[in-house]
Amino acid sequence: MPTQIYERGLDRNEANHVPLTPLHSLDRCADLFPERIAIVHGEMRQTWAATRSRCRRLASALVRRGVKRGDTVSIIAPNTPALVEAHFGVPLSGAVLNTINCRLDADGIRFILLHGECKVLFVDREFAALAADALEHVPDRPLVIDIADLEAPPGASIGELDYEQLLGEGDPDFEGVWPVDEWDAIALNYTSGTTSDPKGVVVSHRGVQLMSMLQLIDWGMPRGPVYLWTLPMFHANGWCFAWAVTAAGGTHVCLRKVNAAGIFRAIREYGVDHFCAAPIVLAALADAPASERSPLPRVVRVRTAGSPPPATVLKSVSELGFEVEHVYGITEASGTPVSCFIQADWHASANEEQARLKARQGQRAAGLEAMRVANAATLEPVPADGKSEGEILLRGNVMMKGYLKNEEATRNAFEGGWFHTGDIAVVHPDGYIQITDRSKDVIISGGENISSIEVEEVLHQHPAVLIAAVVAQPDARWGEVPCAFVELRQGVNAPSERELITFCRERLAHYKCPVRIVYGALPKTGTGKIQKFRLRAQAGSREAITKLSDA
């Protein structure tokens, strides 16, 4: 019988086992860097000592207002100081933070408030009318707090009191309501809901702490980064950078409106050296007029995800001096568990080849225990030949607890002991994965599968195209065929439909080429992802969504 010497007298206790949570980094920053700037917002500068005091006041005030452990506290706001503070103050009250996409319509917000059983709702004044509309048919109205952000446009007051008044009720020395178990919920994040009502992704203190550490390690983030908030914090808690930047003793630079001019200005004036952005934001940087650009005074590192970035866009922004790394993110993992680590020997390749390599999703990040591309039914891995397709499956401690009030969806998502992402990919011989499509975006024409991403990559090579999205449209003969939606670069004339289709036919098998080109601005989510469900509806796809709720 094996000896059990390591099971006697070695029990957990308060000295050697503390529940994992990202909240401890707030005290560390305030103790170690009390006068370092924690938050920049326009002309406002706020130190880490002041930020800790405000977060503790927020937590204390919420508790005094009746918030209990496990209650849901929601917030509708762009990237502002109040949203940074909420990532610490709300969970320090014992509550679960629910950051709501401020681009949703009233029906979408109402669903979240009801489904998540919101007890307190913070509302930035720019979205007061939207929130008021959403609250009209909420029977148990939560306590509503107005946020009068200094950079916000004028807006009505709909709350019982404002944010600063609430903080005035709190105790700056409040110790906080800490998690009893690291598996306790810390945040509730809703998926886009493009095929049905959105699902509420519940994440734990343990999961987001590990994702925060993953971000620091995988990106090699230095001490004291100056991080620009271009990625919405309402999207998976900004991939956990709301906590990761704090853990690194960095500075949060808030940005209400994301555009090329604002990004270049923040880099120049605030010393920004890191930010995250969807490919559409990178495309805007590459396409920015000379009057909005300025030479980069330092290396600026960028992480991009949301949809596979066109190699042409990666090449353009790299030539501007940005160091771009492609990652794969998903709300159910609280961030980006897969990244395209740039190998040293890639630098010897031509720019076009480098861009192609960097456009892949990459390998699992440090902190994700397992990933495979496999047959979704059998779970058998596909060969690493760059051709055989399978579903991306994930397993690890950064994954969500599950979907709120949806046991069936949770069970299906974790079937076979893996999280099923719904993303289709291939594995290259070097082990790097590359998404070929979302399972719902594959176009089946005459029995042949067509990758919308492959067609989009060709369209992006045309000099007039800023961004393109390809979806299926019905066809009497083939079942469905590709339809391309194209957003043009500034100041260029639209090529004829025939010219762009011919351009594709010169580079693709003819059956893969779009039969129709539609020009115009593409609908996007708050994170800059193309809303293909809207385009499918416009194209008349048989998969078109009948209920179009913003993502």
FENCORGI-V620039 format. One record per residue. N is the residue number from 1. SS is DSSP state (2 for helix, 1 for strand, 0 for the rest). Layout:
n=N ss=SS
n=N ss=SS
This chain:
n=1 ss=0
n=2 ss=0
n=3 ss=0
n=4 ss=0
n=5 ss=2
n=6 ss=2
n=7 ss=2
n=8 ss=0
n=9 ss=0
n=10 ss=0
n=11 ss=0
n=12 ss=0
n=13 ss=0
n=14 ss=0
n=15 ss=0
n=16 ss=0
n=17 ss=0
n=18 ss=0
n=19 ss=0
n=20 ss=0
n=21 ss=0
n=22 ss=0
n=23 ss=0
n=24 ss=2
n=25 ss=2
n=26 ss=2
n=27 ss=2
n=28 ss=2
n=29 ss=2
n=30 ss=2
n=31 ss=2
n=32 ss=2
n=33 ss=0
n=34 ss=0
n=35 ss=0
n=36 ss=0
n=37 ss=1
n=38 ss=1
n=39 ss=1
n=40 ss=1
n=41 ss=1
n=42 ss=0
n=43 ss=0
n=44 ss=1
n=45 ss=1
n=46 ss=1
n=47 ss=1
n=48 ss=2
n=49 ss=2
n=50 ss=2
n=51 ss=2
n=52 ss=2
n=53 ss=2
n=54 ss=2
n=55 ss=2
n=56 ss=2
n=57 ss=2
n=58 ss=2
n=59 ss=2
n=60 ss=2
n=61 ss=2
n=62 ss=2
n=63 ss=2
n=64 ss=2
n=65 ss=0
n=66 ss=0
n=67 ss=0
n=68 ss=0
n=69 ss=0
n=70 ss=0
n=71 ss=0
n=72 ss=1
n=73 ss=1
n=74 ss=1
n=75 ss=1
n=76 ss=1
n=77 ss=0
n=78 ss=0
n=79 ss=0
n=80 ss=0
n=81 ss=2
n=82 ss=2
n=83 ss=2
n=84 ss=2
n=85 ss=2
n=86 ss=2
n=87 ss=2
n=88 ss=2
n=89 ss=2
n=90 ss=0
n=91 ss=2
n=92 ss=2
n=93 ss=2
n=94 ss=0
n=95 ss=0
n=96 ss=1
n=97 ss=1
n=98 ss=1
n=99 ss=1
n=100 ss=1
n=101 ss=0
n=102 ss=0
n=103 ss=0
n=104 ss=0
n=105 ss=0
n=106 ss=2
n=107 ss=2
n=108 ss=2
n=109 ss=2
n=110 ss=2
n=111 ss=2
n=112 ss=2
n=113 ss=2
n=114 ss=2
n=115 ss=2
n=116 ss=0
n=117 ss=0
n=118 ss=1
n=119 ss=1
n=120 ss=1
n=121 ss=1
n=122 ss=1
n=123 ss=1
n=124 ss=1
n=125 ss=2
n=126 ss=2
n=127 ss=2
n=128 ss=2
n=129 ss=2
n=130 ss=2
n=131 ss=2
n=132 ss=2
n=133 ss=2
n=134 ss=2
n=135 ss=2
n=136 ss=0
n=137 ss=0
n=138 ss=0
n=139 ss=0
n=140 ss=0
n=141 ss=0
n=142 ss=0
n=143 ss=1
n=144 ss=1
n=145 ss=1
n=146 ss=1
n=147 ss=1
n=148 ss=0
n=149 ss=0
n=150 ss=0
n=151 ss=0
n=152 ss=0
n=153 ss=0
n=154 ss=0
n=155 ss=0
n=156 ss=0
n=157 ss=0
n=158 ss=0
n=159 ss=0
n=160 ss=0
n=161 ss=1
n=162 ss=1
n=163 ss=2
n=164 ss=2
n=165 ss=2
n=166 ss=2
n=167 ss=2
n=168 ss=2
n=169 ss=0
n=170 ss=0
n=171 ss=0
n=172 ss=0
n=173 ss=0
n=174 ss=0
n=175 ss=0
n=176 ss=0
n=177 ss=0
n=178 ss=0
n=179 ss=0
n=180 ss=0
n=181 ss=0
n=182 ss=0
n=183 ss=0
n=184 ss=0
n=185 ss=1
n=186 ss=1
n=187 ss=1
n=188 ss=1
n=189 ss=1
n=190 ss=1
n=191 ss=0
n=192 ss=0
n=193 ss=0
n=194 ss=0
n=195 ss=0
n=196 ss=0
n=197 ss=0
n=198 ss=0
n=199 ss=0
n=200 ss=1
n=201 ss=1
n=202 ss=1
n=203 ss=1
n=204 ss=1
n=205 ss=2
n=206 ss=2
n=207 ss=2
n=208 ss=2
n=209 ss=2
n=210 ss=2
n=211 ss=2
n=212 ss=2
n=213 ss=2
n=214 ss=2
n=215 ss=2
n=216 ss=2
n=217 ss=2
n=218 ss=2
n=219 ss=2
n=220 ss=0
n=221 ss=0
n=222 ss=0
n=223 ss=0
n=224 ss=0
n=225 ss=0
n=226 ss=1
n=227 ss=1
n=228 ss=1
n=229 ss=0
n=230 ss=0
n=231 ss=0
n=232 ss=0
n=233 ss=0
n=234 ss=0
n=235 ss=0
n=236 ss=2
n=237 ss=2
n=238 ss=2
n=239 ss=2
n=240 ss=0
n=241 ss=2
n=242 ss=2
n=243 ss=2
n=244 ss=2
n=245 ss=2
n=246 ss=2
n=247 ss=2
n=248 ss=0
n=249 ss=0
n=250 ss=0
n=251 ss=1
n=252 ss=1
n=253 ss=1
n=254 ss=0
n=255 ss=0
n=256 ss=0
n=257 ss=0
n=258 ss=0
n=259 ss=0
n=260 ss=2
n=261 ss=2
n=262 ss=2
n=263 ss=2
n=264 ss=2
n=265 ss=2
n=266 ss=2
n=267 ss=2
n=268 ss=2
n=269 ss=2
n=270 ss=2
n=271 ss=0
n=272 ss=0
n=273 ss=0
n=274 ss=1
n=275 ss=1
n=276 ss=1
n=277 ss=1
n=278 ss=0
n=279 ss=2
n=280 ss=2
n=281 ss=2
n=282 ss=2
n=283 ss=2
n=284 ss=2
n=285 ss=2
n=286 ss=2
n=287 ss=2
n=288 ss=0
n=289 ss=0
n=290 ss=0
n=291 ss=0
n=292 ss=0
n=293 ss=0
n=294 ss=0
n=295 ss=0
n=296 ss=0
n=297 ss=0
n=298 ss=0
n=299 ss=0
n=300 ss=1
n=301 ss=1
n=302 ss=1
n=303 ss=1
n=304 ss=1
n=305 ss=0
n=306 ss=0
n=307 ss=0
n=308 ss=0
n=309 ss=0
n=310 ss=0
n=311 ss=2
n=312 ss=2
n=313 ss=2
n=314 ss=2
n=315 ss=2
n=316 ss=2
n=317 ss=2
n=318 ss=2
n=319 ss=2
n=320 ss=2
n=321 ss=0
n=322 ss=1
n=323 ss=1
n=324 ss=1
n=325 ss=1
n=326 ss=1
n=327 ss=1
n=328 ss=1
n=329 ss=1
n=330 ss=1
n=331 ss=2
n=332 ss=2
n=333 ss=2
n=334 ss=0
n=335 ss=1
n=336 ss=1
n=337 ss=1
n=338 ss=1
n=339 ss=1
n=340 ss=0
n=341 ss=0
n=342 ss=0
n=343 ss=0
n=344 ss=2
n=345 ss=2
n=346 ss=2
n=347 ss=2
n=348 ss=2
n=349 ss=0
n=350 ss=0
n=351 ss=2
n=352 ss=2
n=353 ss=2
n=354 ss=2
n=355 ss=2
n=356 ss=2
n=357 ss=2
n=358 ss=2
n=359 ss=0
n=360 ss=0
n=361 ss=0
n=362 ss=1
n=363 ss=1
n=364 ss=1
n=365 ss=0
n=366 ss=0
n=367 ss=0
n=368 ss=0
n=369 ss=0
n=370 ss=1
n=371 ss=1
n=372 ss=1
n=373 ss=1
n=374 ss=1
n=375 ss=0
n=376 ss=0
n=377 ss=0
n=378 ss=0
n=379 ss=0
n=380 ss=0
n=381 ss=1
n=382 ss=0
n=383 ss=0
n=384 ss=0
n=385 ss=0
n=386 ss=0
n=387 ss=0
n=388 ss=0
n=389 ss=0
n=390 ss=1
n=391 ss=1
n=392 ss=1
n=393 ss=1
n=394 ss=1
n=395 ss=1
n=396 ss=0
n=397 ss=0
n=398 ss=0
n=399 ss=0
n=400 ss=0
n=401 ss=0
n=402 ss=1
n=403 ss=1
n=404 ss=0
n=405 ss=0
n=406 ss=0
n=407 ss=2
n=408 ss=2
n=409 ss=2
n=410 ss=2
n=411 ss=2
n=412 ss=2
n=413 ss=2
n=414 ss=0
n=415 ss=2
n=416 ss=2
n=417 ss=2
n=418 ss=0
n=419 ss=1
n=420 ss=1
n=421 ss=1
n=422 ss=1
n=423 ss=1
n=424 ss=1
n=425 ss=1
n=426 ss=1
n=427 ss=1
n=428 ss=0
n=429 ss=0
n=430 ss=0
n=431 ss=0
n=432 ss=0
n=433 ss=1
n=434 ss=1
n=435 ss=1
n=436 ss=1
n=437 ss=1
n=438 ss=1
n=439 ss=2
n=440 ss=2
n=441 ss=2
n=442 ss=0
n=443 ss=1
n=444 ss=1
n=445 ss=1
n=446 ss=0
n=447 ss=0
n=448 ss=1
n=449 ss=1
n=450 ss=1
n=451 ss=0
n=452 ss=2
n=453 ss=2
n=454 ss=2
n=455 ss=2
n=456 ss=2
n=457 ss=2
n=458 ss=2
n=459 ss=2
n=460 ss=0
n=461 ss=0
n=462 ss=0
n=463 ss=0
n=464 ss=0
n=465 ss=1
n=466 ss=1
n=467 ss=1
n=468 ss=1
n=469 ss=1
n=470 ss=1
n=471 ss=1
n=472 ss=1
n=473 ss=1
n=474 ss=1
n=475 ss=1
n=476 ss=0
n=477 ss=0
n=478 ss=0
n=479 ss=1
n=480 ss=1
n=481 ss=1
n=482 ss=1
n=483 ss=1
n=484 ss=1
n=485 ss=1
n=486 ss=1
n=487 ss=1
n=488 ss=1
n=489 ss=0
n=490 ss=0
n=491 ss=0
n=492 ss=0
n=493 ss=0
n=494 ss=0
n=495 ss=0
n=496 ss=0
n=497 ss=2
n=498 ss=2
n=499 ss=2
n=500 ss=2
n=501 ss=2
n=502 ss=2
n=503 ss=2
n=504 ss=2
n=505 ss=2
n=506 ss=0
n=507 ss=0
n=508 ss=0
n=509 ss=0
n=510 ss=2
n=511 ss=2
n=512 ss=2
n=513 ss=0
n=514 ss=0
n=515 ss=0
n=516 ss=1
n=517 ss=1
n=518 ss=1
n=519 ss=1
n=520 ss=0
n=521 ss=0
n=522 ss=0
n=523 ss=0
n=524 ss=1
n=525 ss=0
n=526 ss=0
n=527 ss=0
n=528 ss=0
n=529 ss=0
n=530 ss=1
n=531 ss=0
n=532 ss=2
n=533 ss=2
n=534 ss=2
n=535 ss=2
n=536 ss=2
n=537 ss=2
n=538 ss=2
n=539 ss=2
n=540 ss=0
n=541 ss=0
n=542 ss=0
n=543 ss=0
n=544 ss=0
n=545 ss=0
n=546 ss=0
n=547 ss=0
n=548 ss=0
n=549 ss=0
n=550 ss=0
n=551 ss=0
